[in-house]
Amino acid sequence: MTERDPAETAAIDTSVPHAARIWNHWMGGKDNYESDRAAGDAVAEVYPQIVTMARQSRRFLIRTVRFLAAECGVRQFIDIGTGLPTMQNTHEVAQGVAPESRIVYVDNDPLVLVHARALLGSTTSEGATTYVHADYHEPDKIIEAAREVLDFGEPVAVMFMGVLGYEPDLAVVRAIVGRVMEVTPSGSHLVLWDGTDTGTEVVEGAEKLVESGGVPYVLRDPGQLARCFEGLELVEPGLVPIGEWRPDGETVQIDAYGAVARKP
């Protein structure tokens, strides 16, 4: 495992709910505290589908990574805002298809770093998996660190999985996505999903999150998310609810849209 900016000594305030730990709670994980569970449960009371969204988001990740590795031949991935490890993480899916795959995880939560060693211990001997401690508002730092592991002369899959709502300004979001994609070559892909304001209950859930002490999360409409893919070629079926992106079972309609797009 390669580390950047070690944060293991950073204080983890368990009294304040944290996004990665709340999500872990919704996923049925154990890496969360009472404050996280309280905030997560408050959201679930008004928007019960948040638990379904969390689990469907993981299925979306599995399907998209498998598609990129198996059908597009992508062997390099940057998962920005990876969160706490759960089942079938990006490197496990990619290296399950192609053991030589190289994965860079990026997150700014010190608790994620604490768990990173166990997560990265399951990487293949043929491939590489590393962790960068950084915020997605630092795209140049992410790119610099990723260059030590990835070859930017070959296609890279850049992933933003349900994290960009923590930036309220869409122009900033587009600039972050654009900066990372700018340095990738033709044949690279962008994978992005985010929560959408497509229902009244999900909007109420976002309000409950703030009331419970969580960091505000901006729900955007699908048209706004589509702007993040400008200049790229959307892969069929395009920008759709994540449960409907090449489903491998029963589809579930939830307030989250995602897509995969190729850089021409």
C-alpha positions as CSV (number, residue, x, y, z in Angstrom):
1,M,0.0,0.0,0.0
2,T,1.2,3.5,-0.9
3,E,0.0,6.4,1.3
4,R,-0.1,10.1,0.8
5,D,-0.4,12.7,3.6
6,P,-1.0,10.2,6.4
7,A,-3.9,11.2,8.5
8,E,-4.0,8.4,11.1
9,T,-3.2,10.9,13.8
10,A,-6.0,13.2,12.8
11,A,-8.8,13.5,15.4
12,I,-12.0,11.6,14.5
13,D,-14.8,13.4,16.2
14,T,-17.4,10.7,16.8
15,S,-19.9,13.2,18.2
16,V,-20.4,14.8,14.7
17,P,-22.1,12.7,12.0
18,H,-19.9,12.1,9.0
19,A,-21.0,11.4,5.4
20,A,-18.9,8.3,4.9
21,R,-20.0,6.8,8.2
22,I,-23.7,7.6,7.6
23,W,-23.5,6.0,4.2
24,N,-21.8,3.0,5.8
25,H,-24.8,2.8,8.3
26,W,-27.3,2.8,5.4
27,M,-25.2,0.1,3.7
28,G,-25.6,-2.1,6.8
29,G,-21.9,-1.7,7.8
30,K,-20.4,-1.6,11.2
31,D,-18.0,1.3,10.8
32,N,-20.1,4.1,12.2
33,Y,-21.0,5.8,15.5
34,E,-24.1,6.8,17.4
35,S,-24.2,10.3,15.8
36,D,-24.0,8.8,12.4
37,R,-26.8,6.3,13.0
38,A,-29.0,9.0,14.5
39,A,-28.5,11.2,11.5
40,G,-29.0,8.3,9.1
41,D,-32.1,7.1,10.8
42,A,-33.6,10.7,10.8
43,V,-33.2,10.8,7.0
44,A,-34.6,7.3,6.6
45,E,-37.7,8.2,8.6
46,V,-38.8,10.7,5.9
47,Y,-37.1,9.0,3.0
48,P,-37.0,5.2,3.6
49,Q,-35.6,4.6,0.1
50,I,-32.3,6.0,1.1
51,V,-31.3,2.5,2.3
52,T,-32.3,1.2,-1.1
53,M,-30.3,4.0,-2.8
54,A,-27.2,3.2,-0.8
55,R,-27.3,-0.5,-1.8
56,Q,-28.3,0.2,-5.4
57,S,-25.4,2.6,-5.7
58,R,-23.0,-0.3,-4.9
59,R,-24.7,-2.4,-7.5
60,F,-24.3,0.4,-10.0
61,L,-20.6,0.6,-9.1
62,I,-20.2,-3.2,-9.6
63,R,-22.0,-3.1,-13.0
64,T,-20.1,-0.1,-14.4
65,V,-16.6,-1.2,-13.3
66,R,-17.3,-4.7,-14.6
67,F,-18.5,-3.2,-17.9
68,L,-15.4,-1.0,-18.2
69,A,-13.0,-3.8,-17.4
70,A,-14.6,-6.6,-19.4
71,E,-16.1,-4.8,-22.4
72,C,-14.0,-1.7,-22.7
73,G,-10.6,-3.1,-21.7
74,V,-10.0,-0.4,-19.1
75,R,-7.3,-1.3,-16.7
76,Q,-6.9,1.9,-14.6
77,F,-9.4,3.4,-12.2
78,I,-9.5,6.5,-10.0
79,D,-12.3,6.2,-7.4
80,I,-12.7,9.7,-6.0
81,G,-14.6,9.9,-2.7
82,T,-14.4,6.2,-2.2
83,G,-15.8,6.1,1.3
84,L,-15.5,3.3,3.8
85,P,-15.0,-0.2,2.4
86,T,-18.0,-2.5,1.9
87,M,-18.6,-5.5,-0.3
88,Q,-17.3,-5.6,-3.9
89,N,-15.1,-2.5,-3.9
90,T,-13.7,-1.1,-7.1
91,H,-10.4,-3.0,-7.1
92,E,-12.1,-6.3,-6.3
93,V,-14.5,-5.9,-9.2
94,A,-11.8,-4.7,-11.7
95,Q,-9.2,-7.1,-10.7
96,G,-11.7,-9.9,-10.7
97,V,-12.0,-9.3,-14.4
98,A,-8.4,-8.3,-15.1
99,P,-5.9,-9.0,-12.3
100,E,-3.4,-6.5,-13.7
101,S,-5.8,-3.6,-13.1
102,R,-4.5,-0.6,-11.2
103,I,-6.8,1.4,-8.8
104,V,-6.3,4.7,-7.0
105,Y,-8.8,5.4,-4.2
106,V,-9.2,9.0,-3.0
107,D,-10.9,10.2,0.1
108,N,-10.4,12.9,2.8
109,D,-11.9,11.1,5.8
110,P,-9.2,10.0,8.3
111,L,-11.3,7.0,9.2
112,V,-11.2,5.8,5.6
113,L,-7.4,5.8,5.8
114,V,-7.5,3.8,9.0
115,H,-9.5,1.1,7.2
116,A,-7.5,1.4,3.9
117,R,-4.8,-1.1,4.9
118,A,-7.4,-3.9,5.3
119,L,-9.1,-2.9,2.1
120,L,-5.9,-2.8,0.1
121,G,-4.7,-6.1,1.5
122,S,-7.0,-7.9,-0.9
123,T,-5.4,-6.5,-4.1
124,T,-3.9,-8.9,-6.6
125,S,-0.2,-9.5,-7.0
126,E,-0.4,-8.6,-10.7
127,G,-2.2,-5.3,-10.1
128,A,-1.8,-2.3,-7.9
129,T,-4.2,-0.6,-5.4
130,T,-3.3,2.6,-3.5
131,Y,-5.0,5.3,-1.4
132,V,-4.6,9.1,-1.7
133,H,-5.7,11.2,1.2
134,A,-7.1,14.2,-0.5
135,D,-10.3,16.2,-1.1
136,Y,-11.8,16.3,-4.5
137,H,-11.5,20.1,-4.4
138,E,-7.7,19.3,-4.9
139,P,-7.8,17.8,-8.4
140,D,-4.2,18.7,-9.2
141,K,-3.0,16.9,-6.0
142,I,-5.1,13.9,-6.9
143,I,-3.6,13.8,-10.4
144,E,-0.1,14.2,-9.2
145,A,-0.4,11.3,-6.8
146,A,-2.3,9.1,-9.3
147,R,0.6,9.6,-11.8
148,E,2.8,7.6,-9.5
149,V,0.6,4.5,-10.0
150,L,-1.2,5.0,-13.3
151,D,0.0,5.6,-16.8
152,F,-1.9,8.6,-18.2
153,G,-0.9,7.6,-21.7
154,E,-3.5,4.8,-21.4
155,P,-7.2,5.0,-20.8
156,V,-8.4,5.8,-17.2
157,A,-11.8,5.5,-15.7
158,V,-12.6,8.4,-13.4
159,M,-15.3,7.8,-10.8
160,F,-17.4,10.2,-8.8
161,M,-19.9,8.0,-7.0
162,G,-22.5,10.0,-5.1
163,V,-20.2,12.6,-3.7
164,L,-20.4,15.7,-5.7
165,G,-23.5,17.0,-3.9
166,Y,-21.3,18.2,-1.1
167,E,-20.2,21.0,-3.4
168,P,-23.1,23.5,-3.7
169,D,-21.8,25.3,-6.9
170,L,-22.4,23.3,-10.1
171,A,-19.7,25.4,-11.9
172,V,-17.2,24.2,-9.3
173,V,-18.4,20.6,-9.7
174,R,-18.0,20.8,-13.5
175,A,-14.5,22.4,-13.1
176,I,-13.4,19.5,-10.8
177,V,-14.7,16.8,-13.1
178,G,-13.3,18.6,-16.2
179,R,-9.9,19.1,-14.7
180,V,-9.4,15.4,-13.9
181,M,-10.8,14.3,-17.3
182,E,-8.6,16.9,-19.1
183,V,-5.4,15.0,-18.3
184,T,-6.8,11.6,-19.3
185,P,-6.3,10.3,-22.9
186,S,-8.9,9.4,-25.5
187,G,-10.7,6.2,-24.6
188,S,-10.9,7.2,-20.9
189,H,-14.3,7.1,-19.2
190,L,-16.2,9.2,-16.6
191,V,-18.5,7.3,-14.3
192,L,-20.7,9.5,-12.2
193,W,-23.9,9.2,-10.2
194,D,-25.6,11.5,-7.7
195,G,-28.8,12.0,-5.8
196,T,-31.5,14.0,-7.6
197,D,-34.3,16.3,-6.5
198,T,-36.8,14.1,-8.4
199,G,-39.2,13.5,-5.5
200,T,-40.5,15.4,-2.5
201,E,-39.5,12.7,0.1
202,V,-35.8,12.8,-1.0
203,V,-35.8,16.6,-0.6
204,E,-37.3,16.2,2.9
205,G,-34.6,13.7,3.6
206,A,-31.8,16.1,2.6
207,E,-33.3,18.7,5.0
208,K,-33.4,16.1,7.8
209,L,-29.7,15.4,7.2
210,V,-28.9,19.0,7.9
211,E,-31.2,19.2,10.9
212,S,-29.4,16.2,12.4
213,G,-26.0,17.8,12.1
214,G,-24.9,16.3,8.8
215,V,-23.1,18.1,6.1
216,P,-25.6,19.6,3.6
217,Y,-26.0,17.6,0.3
218,V,-27.2,19.4,-2.8
219,L,-29.7,17.4,-4.8
220,R,-29.6,18.4,-8.5
221,D,-31.9,17.7,-11.3
222,P,-30.8,15.2,-14.0
223,G,-30.3,18.0,-16.5
224,Q,-27.7,19.6,-14.2
225,L,-25.9,16.3,-13.9
226,A,-25.9,15.9,-17.6
227,R,-23.8,19.0,-17.9
228,C,-20.9,17.2,-16.2
229,F,-20.7,14.9,-19.3
230,E,-20.5,17.7,-21.8
231,G,-17.8,16.9,-24.4
232,L,-18.0,13.2,-23.7
233,E,-19.9,10.4,-25.4
234,L,-22.6,8.8,-23.2
235,V,-22.6,5.0,-23.3
236,E,-26.1,3.5,-23.7
237,P,-28.5,3.8,-21.9
238,G,-27.3,7.3,-21.1
239,L,-28.1,9.2,-18.0
240,V,-30.8,7.2,-16.2
241,P,-31.8,6.2,-12.7
242,I,-28.9,4.1,-11.4
243,G,-31.1,1.0,-11.0
244,E,-31.9,1.2,-14.7
245,W,-28.3,1.3,-16.0
246,R,-27.8,-2.1,-17.6
247,P,-29.6,-3.8,-14.7
248,D,-28.7,-7.4,-13.8
249,G,-32.0,-8.1,-12.0
250,E,-35.2,-6.3,-11.0
251,T,-35.1,-2.6,-11.6
252,V,-35.8,-0.2,-8.7
253,Q,-36.8,3.4,-9.3
254,I,-34.9,5.8,-6.9
255,D,-33.9,9.4,-6.9
256,A,-30.4,9.0,-8.2
257,Y,-29.2,9.2,-11.7
258,G,-25.9,8.1,-13.2
259,A,-24.1,7.4,-16.4
260,V,-20.9,6.2,-18.1
261,A,-19.3,8.4,-20.8
262,R,-16.3,7.9,-23.0
263,K,-13.8,10.6,-23.9
264,P,-13.4,10.7,-27.7
